[in-house]
Amino acid sequence: MHFDEYQCKTIFVTGAASGIGQAQAIAFVEQGANVFGMDVDPIGLRNTTEQATNYPGKFAAFIGDVTNPNDIVAAVKSVNDTFGSIHILLNTAGILDDYTPTLKTTEAMWDRVLAVNLKGTFLVTNQILPQLLMQKHGVIINMASIAGMVAGGGGAAYTASKHAIIGYTKQLDHDYIRQGIRANAIAPGAIQTPMNAADFAGDGKMAEWVANETPAGRWAKPTEVASLTLFLASQQADYIHGTVMTIDGGWLEK
């Protein structure tokens, strides 16, 4: 899959130090894009930077927290100074809640999960959206989950946050569609990332169970989500608005 349109375009991706965010960053660098990755994990960002050197695009990293407005302001200033205006925003940073039900969810856990998964998306979007509006064109892709559509994909806080991401994405697109903005969400199912390492720990029974419960019979790789992102952000997908693209091996068809 090759997209000439991404050469010299600037992509801002959160959660770029590992998993899906890292795969997205590398996929766009491979297409010749200028990619700016933000994450709280400096070691992971260093790894992404090293991988990016193998491809024609450019990658710059910023150590920062999506829940910290000052970090976001500094990151956006840095990307503008480094690459110029942003064209595509990928809100991918997120955390899990270990499938914790509501009575076992502490207020601190609830606040943290909602802060990273939902408020972080809101804060980063609001900092970057004015640039996209000035250009009269911009693409925003938010990371939802099958847990944003059904129960069982996470605990109370995670499921609530991902349902909210879907609603936020639809409203975001609705509010700015006539001003050149296109917002969509991706809803992954079982993707083998460091965030899901606990499922593969020990004898890996949990990972095996998930694979067996998935109609496709396997976990997906982060690169598969990255490939979907390349298409969804492209001109070929220009008429796709405010939707949720599932990539779940058939999980929701059951």
C-alpha positions as CSV (number, residue, x, y, z in Angstrom):
1,M,0.0,0.0,0.0
2,H,1.5,3.3,-1.1
3,F,0.2,6.8,-0.7
4,D,2.2,9.5,-2.5
5,E,0.0,12.1,-0.8
6,Y,1.7,11.7,2.6
7,Q,5.1,12.9,1.4
8,C,5.9,16.2,3.2
9,K,2.6,16.0,5.2
10,T,2.9,16.4,8.9
11,I,1.3,13.8,11.2
12,F,0.9,14.3,15.0
13,V,0.5,11.0,16.9
14,T,0.1,10.4,20.6
15,G,1.1,7.2,22.2
16,A,3.9,6.8,19.7
17,A,6.3,4.9,22.0
18,S,4.7,1.4,21.6
19,G,1.9,-0.7,20.2
20,I,-0.6,0.8,17.7
21,G,0.8,4.4,18.1
22,Q,4.3,3.3,17.3
23,A,3.1,1.2,14.3
24,Q,1.1,4.2,13.0
25,A,4.2,6.5,13.3
26,I,6.4,4.1,11.4
27,A,3.7,3.5,8.7
28,F,3.5,7.2,7.9
29,V,7.3,7.7,8.0
30,E,7.5,4.8,5.6
31,Q,5.2,6.8,3.3
32,G,7.6,9.7,3.4
33,A,5.6,11.8,5.9
34,N,6.9,14.0,8.7
35,V,5.7,12.4,11.9
36,F,5.8,13.9,15.3
37,G,5.3,11.4,18.2
38,M,4.3,12.3,21.7
39,D,4.4,9.9,24.6
40,V,5.4,9.7,28.3
41,D,7.8,6.8,27.6
42,P,11.3,8.1,26.6
43,I,12.7,4.7,26.0
44,G,9.9,3.7,23.8
45,L,10.1,6.9,21.8
46,R,13.8,6.3,21.4
47,N,13.0,2.9,19.9
48,T,10.5,4.5,17.5
49,T,13.1,7.0,16.5
50,E,15.6,4.3,15.7
51,Q,13.1,2.4,13.6
52,A,12.1,5.5,11.7
53,T,15.6,6.0,10.5
54,N,15.1,3.1,8.0
55,Y,12.4,5.0,6.1
56,P,12.3,8.1,3.8
57,G,10.1,10.2,6.1
58,K,11.2,12.1,9.2
59,F,10.3,11.4,12.8
60,A,10.6,13.8,15.8
61,A,9.7,12.8,19.4
62,F,8.4,14.7,22.4
63,I,8.2,13.4,25.9
64,G,5.0,14.6,27.3
65,D,1.7,13.7,28.9
66,V,-1.6,14.1,27.0
67,T,-3.3,15.0,30.3
68,N,-1.0,18.0,30.9
69,P,-2.1,21.1,28.9
70,N,1.4,22.6,29.2
71,D,3.0,19.6,27.7
72,I,0.5,19.7,24.8
73,V,1.2,23.4,24.1
74,A,4.9,22.7,24.1
75,A,4.6,19.7,21.9
76,V,2.5,21.6,19.3
77,K,5.0,24.5,19.3
78,S,7.8,22.0,18.8
79,V,6.1,20.2,15.8
80,N,5.3,23.6,14.2
81,D,8.9,24.7,14.6
82,T,10.2,21.4,13.3
83,F,7.8,20.5,10.5
84,G,5.4,23.4,10.1
85,S,1.6,23.0,10.2
86,I,-0.1,19.8,11.2
87,H,-2.3,18.0,8.6
88,I,-3.3,14.8,10.4
89,L,-3.9,14.1,14.1
90,L,-3.9,10.6,15.5
91,N,-5.2,10.5,19.1
92,T,-3.9,7.0,20.0
93,A,-2.6,7.3,23.6
94,G,-4.6,5.2,26.0
95,I,-4.4,3.0,29.1
96,L,-6.3,-0.1,30.3
97,D,-8.2,-0.7,33.6
98,D,-7.6,-4.5,34.0
99,Y,-11.3,-5.2,33.3
100,T,-12.1,-3.7,36.7
101,P,-15.9,-3.7,37.5
102,T,-17.4,-0.5,38.9
103,L,-17.5,-1.5,42.6
104,K,-13.8,-2.3,42.5
105,T,-12.9,0.8,40.5
106,T,-11.5,3.5,42.7
107,E,-12.1,7.2,42.1
108,A,-8.4,7.6,41.3
109,M,-8.5,4.8,38.7
110,W,-11.6,6.2,37.1
111,D,-10.2,9.7,36.9
112,R,-6.9,8.4,35.5
113,V,-8.4,6.3,32.8
114,L,-10.9,9.0,31.7
115,A,-8.1,11.6,31.9
116,V,-5.8,9.7,29.5
117,N,-8.3,8.1,27.2
118,L,-10.9,10.8,26.9
119,K,-9.7,14.1,28.3
120,G,-6.3,13.7,26.6
121,T,-8.0,13.3,23.2
122,F,-10.1,16.4,23.9
123,L,-7.1,18.5,25.0
124,V,-4.8,17.5,22.1
125,T,-7.6,18.0,19.6
126,N,-8.5,21.5,20.9
127,Q,-4.9,22.5,20.7
128,I,-4.4,21.3,17.1
129,L,-7.9,21.9,15.6
130,P,-7.4,25.7,15.1
131,Q,-4.5,24.9,12.7
132,L,-6.6,22.5,10.7
133,L,-9.4,25.0,10.5
134,M,-7.0,27.7,9.3
135,Q,-5.9,25.3,6.5
136,K,-9.6,24.5,5.8
137,H,-8.6,20.9,5.8
138,G,-7.6,18.3,8.3
139,V,-8.0,14.7,9.4
140,I,-8.5,13.5,12.9
141,I,-8.5,9.8,13.8
142,N,-9.3,8.9,17.4
143,M,-8.6,5.5,18.9
144,A,-11.7,3.8,20.2
145,S,-12.1,0.1,20.8
146,I,-14.7,-2.6,20.5
147,A,-15.1,-1.7,24.2
148,G,-16.7,1.5,22.9
149,M,-19.4,-0.6,21.2
150,V,-20.1,-3.6,23.5
151,A,-19.4,-4.7,27.0
152,G,-16.6,-7.2,27.8
153,G,-13.7,-5.4,26.2
154,G,-12.6,-3.7,29.3
155,G,-13.7,-2.6,32.8
156,A,-16.1,0.1,33.8
157,A,-13.7,3.0,33.3
158,Y,-12.2,1.8,30.1
159,T,-15.5,0.9,28.5
160,A,-17.0,4.2,29.5
161,S,-14.0,6.1,28.1
162,K,-14.2,4.3,24.7
163,H,-17.9,4.8,24.4
164,A,-17.3,8.5,25.0
165,I,-14.5,8.6,22.4
166,I,-17.0,7.4,19.8
167,G,-19.6,10.0,20.7
168,Y,-16.9,12.8,20.8
169,T,-15.7,11.8,17.4
170,K,-19.1,11.9,15.8
171,Q,-19.9,15.3,17.3
172,L,-16.4,16.6,16.4
173,D,-17.0,15.7,12.7
174,H,-20.6,17.0,12.8
175,D,-19.5,20.4,14.2
176,Y,-16.6,21.0,11.8
177,I,-17.4,19.0,8.6
178,R,-18.3,22.1,6.6
179,Q,-15.1,23.7,7.6
180,G,-12.9,21.0,6.0
181,I,-12.5,18.7,9.0
182,R,-12.9,14.9,8.8
183,A,-13.0,13.0,12.0
184,N,-13.4,9.2,12.4
185,A,-12.5,6.5,15.0
186,I,-10.9,3.1,14.8
187,A,-12.2,0.4,17.1
188,P,-9.6,-2.4,17.4
189,G,-10.4,-5.8,18.9
190,A,-7.6,-8.1,20.1
191,I,-4.3,-6.5,19.0
192,Q,-1.0,-7.9,20.3
193,T,0.6,-4.9,22.0
194,P,2.7,-4.2,25.1
195,M,-0.5,-2.9,26.7
196,N,-2.0,-6.4,26.5
197,A,1.2,-8.2,27.7
198,A,-0.6,-9.5,30.8
199,D,-2.8,-11.6,28.6
200,F,0.3,-13.4,27.3
201,A,2.0,-13.8,30.7
202,G,2.6,-17.2,32.3
203,D,1.0,-20.0,30.3
204,G,-0.7,-17.5,28.0
205,K,-4.2,-19.0,28.7
206,M,-5.9,-15.6,28.6
207,A,-4.3,-14.8,25.2
208,E,-5.3,-18.2,23.9
209,W,-8.9,-17.8,25.2
210,V,-9.2,-14.4,23.4
211,A,-7.9,-15.9,20.2
212,N,-10.4,-18.7,20.4
213,E,-13.2,-16.3,21.1
214,T,-12.3,-14.2,18.1
215,P,-13.9,-15.6,14.9
216,A,-10.7,-15.0,13.0
217,G,-9.0,-17.2,15.5
218,R,-6.0,-15.0,16.2
219,W,-4.8,-11.7,17.6
220,A,-3.9,-8.9,15.1
221,K,-0.6,-7.1,14.8
222,P,-0.4,-3.3,15.4
223,T,0.8,-2.9,11.8
224,E,-2.7,-4.1,10.7
225,V,-4.3,-1.2,12.5
226,A,-1.6,1.1,11.1
227,S,-2.5,0.0,7.5
228,L,-6.2,0.9,8.2
229,T,-5.1,4.3,9.5
230,L,-3.2,5.0,6.3
231,F,-6.3,4.4,4.3
232,L,-8.7,6.2,6.6
233,A,-6.5,9.3,6.7
234,S,-6.1,9.3,2.9
235,Q,-7.9,11.2,0.2
236,Q,-9.5,7.9,-0.9
237,A,-11.5,8.0,2.3
238,D,-12.6,11.6,1.9
239,Y,-16.3,10.7,2.1
240,I,-16.0,8.7,5.3
241,H,-17.1,11.0,8.1
242,G,-17.9,10.5,11.8
243,T,-17.8,6.7,11.6
244,V,-16.2,3.9,13.6
245,M,-14.0,1.5,11.6
246,T,-13.8,-1.8,13.4
247,I,-10.8,-4.1,13.0
248,D,-11.7,-6.9,15.3
249,G,-11.4,-10.3,13.5
250,G,-15.1,-10.6,13.6
251,W,-15.6,-10.1,17.3
252,L,-18.7,-7.9,16.9
253,E,-20.3,-10.2,14.4
254,K,-21.1,-12.8,17.0
